[in-house]
Amino acid sequence: MATQVQSKKKTSFWKGFRSEIKKVTWPTRPELIKKTGVVIFVSIAMAVLIWLLDTAMHGLLSLIIGA
């Protein structure tokens, strides 16, 4: 009996999943490429910013501590 309930739940889940996936508005290829470029650019910019801040803090702490 438990397997029938589990089977019905799985079937219901997948039917709901398919229904929701059909409602999704998927981006076009040019939109996808543009947004991927933005994500890559922002990721690199943030990495450089964090590196600069880390380097500045390291230098400042080296002056304060005198190491």
N, C-alpha and C positions, 0 to 999 in steps of 0.2 A: 504494500500500500504506500509506503514511504517513497518508493521509487516512482510510482505513478505521479505523486504530488511533485516530486523533484523534476520529473520529465515535463510536466505541465508548466512549471515555473520557468524552466529553461526555454521551452517553446515560446512562452509568453514574452520572455525577455528578448529573444531574437526577433520576434515579430515587432515588438516595440522599437528595438534598435534599428531595424530596416526602415520602419516608418519615420523615425527621427532623422536618419541619414538622408532620406529623400528630401527633407525640408531644408537641408544645409545649402547655403549659397557658396559654392566653391569659387575661389579666385581664378581669374584667367591666368594664362602662362606669363604674360607681361607683368601683371600685378604681382604674381608670386616672385618673379625675378627681382622686381623693384623692391619689394618688402624684404626679401632675403638680403639684398644689398644693404638696405638700411640697418638691418639687424647686425650684419657683419661689421659695418662701419661703426656703429654705436659700441659694439663689443670691443673693437680695437681701440676706440677713443677712450673708453672707460679704463681699459687695461693700461694705456699710456698715462692717463691721469692718476691712477692709483700708484703706478710706478714712480711718477714724479713726486707725489706726496710722500711716498715711502722713502725715497732718496733724500728729500728735504728734511724729513723728521730724523732720519738717521744722522745726517750732517749736523742738525741742531743739537741732538742728544750727544753726539760726539764732542761738540764744543762745550756743552754744559758739564758733562762727566769728565771730560779731559782725557778720554781714552784714545 
